[in-house]
Amino acid sequence: MRSTLTPEGVERYHADGYLVVPNLLTDQEIDAFLAHESEPKPPEWQKGLLSHTADPQWKYLATHPCVAGTAQQLLAGKPMIVQTMYLNKPPSGGKGISLHQDRHYIPNEPNTLMACWIALDDTDETNGGLCVVPGSHREGLRETHLPRNPDEHVTWETEHLMRNRDGVEWTEQLYSYEVADLNPTQIVKLTVPRGGGVFFTSMTIHGSYANWSTDRPRRAFAVHYVKEGTWVSRCDIQNVTPAL
Ligand SMILES: O=C(O)CCC(=O)C(=O)O
């Protein structure tokens, strides 16, 4: 396992709620992943948010020493993989994910949820790069509504089965959350070069806008971790797996 952060980096993550870390992946590692994604795959590897449990390339990224090792430093404990996502946003209007807090999507107790979002292309404001609201992780869980700008953001609603530690089950309607009353001047549009990543807490407001470039795909890979011992309520992603 390789630790990549200085104590100052860890401090900045806790102060701002996010941290940009360059050079998590090499060009060769990214090329291998993108080539893999461009080929047909056996159906048993295609497991949606749980693809890291079956697809060797997804598992490779989610357990990568620089990614999972940094998560271990930031969590101060063993990182467990909750879910993985390949976020392929094409040029000419590929839509973004409205600005939200991940804790809305993934209730967990105690709340140790965090993410690593890895740029697989050079990303910035013009191709729908990741945006964050620094310090927002200290201001609690915000009110939300459905996305208000359909040109910029995807919209969906789905019902999810939940289960607590005592085995009690219930359903919850989840939807594409958009934080209400967000001050646009507080949104920072990050520039993250290919291979770099952004680590952020589950309370940090983040998301992205559409990719309005004409020729620059915005591909990213995101892994969500919790610290070992955390209970994840959503049944579809409850069986977390060790990252290291
Ligand atoms: O890629 C994006 O635009 C947003 C990703 C995101 O919301 C996440 O990784 O939690």
Ligand as a Chemical Component Dictionary entry (heavy atoms), coordinates in Angstrom:
data_LIG
# 
_chem_comp.id                   LIG 
_chem_comp.type                 NON-POLYMER 
_chem_comp.pdbx_formal_charge   0 
_chem_comp.three_letter_code    LIG 
# 
loop_
_chem_comp_atom.comp_id 
_chem_comp_atom.atom_id 
_chem_comp_atom.alt_atom_id 
_chem_comp_atom.type_symbol 
_chem_comp_atom.charge 
_chem_comp_atom.model_Cartn_x 
_chem_comp_atom.model_Cartn_y 
_chem_comp_atom.model_Cartn_z 
_chem_comp_atom.pdbx_ordinal 
LIG O1 O1 O 0 -18.866 12.957 -12.387 1  
LIG C1 C1 C 0 -19.676 13.779 -11.977 2  
LIG O2 O2 O 0 -20.069 14.654 -12.686 3  
LIG C2 C2 C 0 -20.201 13.712 -10.576 4  
LIG C3 C3 C 0 -19.728 12.494 -9.847  5  
LIG C4 C4 C 0 -20.351 12.289 -8.514  6  
LIG O3 O3 O 0 -21.335 12.875 -8.179  7  
LIG C5 C5 C 0 -19.725 11.353 -7.592  8  
LIG O4 O4 O 0 -18.698 10.741 -7.938  9  
LIG O5 O5 O 0 -20.228 11.200 -6.452  10 
# 
loop_
_chem_comp_bond.comp_id 
_chem_comp_bond.atom_id_1 
_chem_comp_bond.atom_id_2 
_chem_comp_bond.value_order 
_chem_comp_bond.pdbx_ordinal 
LIG O1 C1 DOUB 1 
LIG C1 O2 SING 2 
LIG C1 C2 SING 3 
LIG C2 C3 SING 4 
LIG C3 C4 SING 5 
LIG C4 O3 DOUB 6 
LIG C4 C5 SING 7 
LIG C5 O4 DOUB 8 
LIG C5 O5 SING 9 
# 
